[in-house]
């Protein structure tokens, strides 16, 4: 629950020999240690193409926001679903309450009406609201973006009174989450650093080679220790202490997105029915190097190595602890996608 949804809300992740993977897992890591860095531009494929131009444009409305930050907010609010409606009566892709919309809604597309359900109006309105909060907290010391995010959650008065981010656990968590999640939408300006947990995740997946695929499988004893694609990647990263969401198109946002030539062992690799829309991601595997991944392919197959160069390859994610921790938990009551409910997100 954020300020937009209620103004008093916060005031009170073919076979190849084992030695092949082991060699890659040692040599490639040593050669790839560059610093992770994010820019103000959106990483390719991180938002639906229909909204990319709007987010890129309106994410520069004021200096305190950025396109990745705006994308992170929209993703957390609705999963980019323009029809989202919450139990608290928050509506649309940006999850405005009608009362808040009445003040901050703008006619972004110039068609003569302010439509809370139209992303061409709602996305500009979200940026407008953020910038209004930035103005309200302009005199507060500290990081201006952190202060506006805190105001988004707790209200400007709380930020002004605290002379910065107030000591509310929910508000501090919101600021951390959006700041970290924005990195998942940022186009890297240099090589993305390799996760130190990647080798352990690969090792876990290797131990499951030959295990039959089970749709919805999470490796539970009641499921015979079987997995589907995102169940395998979730369990592999859980084995090294990183909690990923259950479904593939949410795992996509667990870190930054290296290009094809920057792939390193341990990266998650994704496949989609529409390469312009990450919401259509239907499959995920764990990259092991040399153009191969470990994956749980489909019903009737076993966990195995497959080539990643397929026509539906959409990109990769380098999982980080902070990136995974920042991801929202989807529930049926908030108008967003319920984790595990959409068959298109697992294969």
C-alpha positions in Angstrom: 0.0 0.0 0.0 1.5 3.3 -1.1 0.5 6.9 -0.6 -1.2 7.0 -4.0 -3.6 4.3 -2.8 -4.3 5.9 0.6 -3.0 9.2 1.8 -2.7 8.0 5.4 -1.3 4.5 4.7 2.2 5.0 6.2 1.6 7.9 8.5 0.5 5.8 11.3 15.0 -16.1 -9.3 21.7 -32.5 -25.3 24.3 -33.3 -22.6 27.5 -31.6 -21.8 30.1 -33.1 -19.5 30.4 -31.9 -15.9 34.0 -30.9 -16.6 32.9 -28.5 -19.3 30.7 -26.5 -16.8 33.3 -26.6 -14.1 35.9 -25.1 -16.5 33.6 -22.3 -17.5 32.5 -21.7 -13.9 36.1 -21.1 -12.9 37.6 -19.4 -15.9 34.8 -17.1 -16.9 34.2 -15.7 -13.5 37.8 -14.7 -13.1 37.8 -12.9 -16.4 34.6 -10.9 -16.0 34.9 -8.9 -12.8 33.8 -5.4 -13.9 31.7 -3.0 -11.9 27.9 -3.0 -12.1 26.6 0.3 -13.2 23.2 1.6 -14.3 22.3 4.5 -16.6 19.2 6.7 -16.9 18.0 4.8 -20.0 15.8 1.8 -20.0 17.4 -1.6 -20.7 16.1 -3.2 -23.9 13.1 -5.5 -23.3 12.5 -4.6 -19.7 9.1 -2.8 -20.3 6.4 -3.6 -22.8 7.2 -1.9 -26.1 3.8 -0.1 -26.0 4.9 1.8 -22.9 8.6 2.2 -23.5 8.4 5.6 -25.2 6.0 7.0 -22.6 8.2 5.9 -19.7 11.4 7.1 -21.4 9.8 10.5 -22.1 7.9 11.1 -18.9 10.7 9.6 -16.7 12.7 12.8 -17.4 9.9 15.2 -16.4 12.0 16.5 -13.4 15.6 15.8 -12.3 14.6 13.8 -9.3 13.1 10.9 -11.3 14.4 8.7 -14.1 12.8 6.3 -16.7 14.1 3.2 -14.7 12.7 4.6 -11.5 9.3 5.3 -13.1 9.3 1.8 -14.7 10.1 0.2 -11.3 7.1 2.0 -9.7 4.7 0.9 -12.5 6.0 -2.6 -12.3 5.6 -2.8 -8.6 2.1 -1.2 -8.7 0.5 -3.3 -11.5 3.0 -5.5 -13.3 2.3 -3.1 -16.3 -1.3 -4.2 -16.3 -3.5 -1.3 -17.5 -6.6 -3.0 -16.3 -5.4 -3.6 -12.7 -7.9 -2.8 -10.0 -7.1 -3.3 -6.3 -9.3 -4.1 -3.3 -8.5 -0.6 -2.1 -10.1 0.8 -5.4 -6.7 1.8 -6.9 -7.1 1.7 -10.7 -5.0 1.3 -13.8 -1.4 0.8 -14.6 -0.3 3.4 -12.1 -2.8 2.4 -9.4 -4.3 5.8 -8.6 -7.1 6.2 -6.2 -9.9 8.2 -8.0 -9.5 11.0 -5.4 -5.8 11.3 -6.0 -6.3 11.1 -9.7 -8.7 14.1 -9.5 -5.7 16.2 -8.3 -2.8 14.7 -10.3 -4.3 13.2 -13.4 -3.2 14.8 -16.6 -4.3 14.5 -20.3 -1.0 13.0 -21.4 -2.1 12.2 -25.0 -4.0 15.4 -25.6 -7.3 13.7 -26.5 -9.3 16.1 -24.3 -9.9 13.7 -21.4 -8.0 12.4 -18.4 -8.5 8.6 -18.4 -7.2 6.7 -15.4 -7.3 3.5 -17.4 -5.3 4.8 -20.4 -1.6 4.3 -19.9 -1.0 7.3 -22.2 -2.6 9.4 -19.4 -1.7 7.3 -16.3 2.0 7.1 -17.0 2.4 10.9 -17.4 0.3 11.4 -14.3 2.5 9.1 -12.3 5.5 11.2 -13.3 3.6 14.3 -12.6 2.7 13.1 -9.1 6.4 12.1 -8.4 7.6 15.5 -9.4 5.0 17.2 -7.2 6.3 15.2 -4.3 9.9 16.2 -5.3 8.8 19.8 -5.1 7.1 19.3 -1.8 10.3 17.8 -0.3 12.8 20.1 -2.1 14.0 21.7 1.1 14.7 18.4 2.9 18.4 17.4 3.2 19.7 14.2 1.8 19.1 12.3 -1.5 16.3 14.0 -3.4 15.0 10.8 -5.1 15.0 8.9 -1.8 13.0 11.7 -0.2 10.4 11.8 -3.0 10.0 8.0 -2.8 9.6 8.3 1.0 7.0 11.0 0.4 5.2 8.7 -2.1 4.9 6.1 0.6 4.5 8.1 3.9 3.5 11.6 2.7 5.5 14.8 2.4 4.8 15.9 5.9 6.5 12.8 7.4 9.6 13.4 5.2 9.8 17.1 6.1 9.3 16.3 9.8 12.0 13.6 9.8 14.4 15.8 7.7 14.7 12.9 5.4 13.4 9.3 5.0 11.4 8.7 8.2 12.1 5.7 10.4 9.1 3.7 9.3 10.0 0.2 8.3 7.5 0.2 5.4 8.8 3.5 4.1 12.5 2.6 4.4 11.7 -0.7 2.7 9.9 1.0 -0.1 12.7 3.4 -0.8 15.2 0.5 -0.8 13.0 -1.7 -3.0 12.3 0.9 -5.7 16.0 2.0 -5.8 17.2 -1.5 -6.2 14.4 -2.5 -8.7 15.2 0.5 -10.8 18.6 -1.1 -11.5 16.8 -4.0 -13.1 15.3 -1.5 -15.6 18.5 0.4 -16.2 20.6 0.0 -19.3 24.1 -1.0 -18.0 26.8 1.5 -18.8 29.5 -1.1 -18.3 29.8 -4.8 -17.9 27.5 -6.2 -15.2 29.4 -7.8 -12.3 29.0 -11.6 -12.0 27.0 -12.8 -9.0 29.2 -14.6 -6.5 26.3 -17.1 -6.0 26.1 -18.1 -9.6 28.4 -21.1 -9.4 26.4 -22.6 -6.6 23.1 -22.1 -8.5 24.6 -24.0 -11.5 25.9 -26.8 -9.2 22.4 -27.3 -7.8 20.8 -27.4 -11.3 23.5 -29.9 -12.4 22.4 -32.3 -9.6 18.9 -32.3 -11.1 20.0 -33.3 -14.6 17.8 -36.2 -15.9 14.9 -35.4 -13.5 11.5 -35.5 -15.3 9.7 -32.2 -16.0 6.6 -31.5 -14.0 4.4 -28.4 -14.8 4.1 -26.5 -11.5 6.9 -28.5 -10.0 9.0 -27.0 -7.2 11.0 -30.0 -6.3 8.8 -30.9 -3.4 8.8 -34.5 -2.0 5.1 -34.6 -2.8 6.0 -33.8 -6.4 8.6 -36.5 -6.6 11.4 -33.9 -6.6 10.4 -32.7 -10.0 10.4 -29.2 -11.5 9.1 -26.9 -14.2 11.4 -24.3 -15.7 11.0 -21.5 -13.1 10.6 -23.9 -10.3 14.2 -25.2 -11.1 15.7 -21.7 -11.3 13.9 -20.6 -8.1 15.2 -23.7 -6.3 18.7 -23.3 -7.7 19.0 -19.7 -6.4 17.3 -20.6 -3.1 20.1 -23.1 -2.6 22.6 -20.1 -2.4 20.3 -17.9 -0.3 18.5 -15.8 -2.9 14.8 -15.9 -3.0 13.3 -15.5 -6.5 9.7 -15.2 -7.4 7.9 -18.3 -8.5 7.2 -17.5 -12.2 9.6 -16.7 -15.1 8.4 -13.2 -16.1 8.8 -12.0 -12.5 12.3 -13.6 -12.3 13.2 -11.4 -15.3 13.4 -8.4 -13.0 15.8 -9.9 -10.4 18.9 -8.0 -11.7 20.3 -6.1 -14.6 20.3 -7.5 -18.2 23.6 -8.3 -19.8 23.7 -8.4 -23.6 24.2 -11.7 -25.5 28.0 -11.2 -25.7 28.2 -10.4 -22.0 26.5 -13.6 -20.8 28.2 -15.4 -17.9 27.5 -18.7 -16.2 24.7 -18.4 -13.7 22.7 -15.8 -15.7 19.1 -16.6 -16.2 18.1 -16.7 -19.8 14.5 -16.1 -21.0 12.3 -16.9 -23.9 9.1 -15.1 -24.9 6.2 -15.4 -27.4 6.5 -11.6 -28.1 10.0 -10.2 -28.0 8.7 -6.7 -27.6 6.8 -7.6 -24.4 8.4 -9.2 -21.3 5.0 -10.1 -20.0 4.9 -12.8 -22.6 8.0 -14.6 -21.2 7.2 -18.3 -21.0 10.5 -20.1 -20.3 13.7 -19.6 -18.3 16.9 -21.5 -17.9 20.3 -21.1 -16.3 23.2 -20.2 -18.6 26.3 -22.4 -18.2 28.5 -21.0 -21.0 29.3 -21.9 -24.5 25.8 -21.0 -25.7 24.2 -23.6 -23.5 21.7 -23.6 -20.5 20.4 -26.1 -18.0 16.6 -26.1 -18.2 13.4 -28.0 -17.5 12.0 -27.8 -21.1 8.5 -29.2 -21.2 6.2 -32.1 -20.3 7.7 -35.4 -21.4 11.3 -34.1 -21.2 13.9 -34.2 -18.5 16.1 -31.5 -17.0 18.9 -31.2 -19.6 21.3 -28.9 -21.5 19.9 -27.0 -24.4 21.3 -24.2 -26.7 20.0 -20.7 -25.9 20.1 -19.4 -29.4 16.5 -19.9 -30.3 14.1 -17.7 -32.1 12.1 -16.8 -28.9 15.2 -15.8 -26.9 14.4 -12.4 -25.3 17.4 -11.8 -23.1 19.1 -12.5 -19.8 19.2 -11.4 -16.1 22.2 -11.4 -13.8 20.6 -12.2 -10.5 21.6 -10.1 -7.5 20.5 -10.4 -3.8 19.2 -6.8 -3.8 17.5 -7.2 -7.1 15.6 -10.3 -6.0 14.7 -8.9 -2.6 13.2 -5.8 -4.3 10.7 -7.7 -6.3 7.0 -7.3 -5.3 5.0 -10.2 -4.0 2.0 -10.6 -6.3 -1.3 -11.3 -4.7 -4.9 -11.5 -6.0 -6.1 -8.7 -3.8 -3.9 -5.9 -5.1 -5.0 -6.0 -8.7 -1.7 -7.3 -10.0 -0.7 -10.7 -11.4 -1.0 -13.5 -8.9 2.4 -15.3 -8.6 2.1 -18.8 -10.1 -1.4 -18.2 -11.6 -0.5 -17.5 -15.2 0.3 -20.6 -17.3 2.2 -18.5 -19.8 5.0 -17.8 -17.3 6.1 -21.4 -16.9 6.8 -23.9 -19.6 
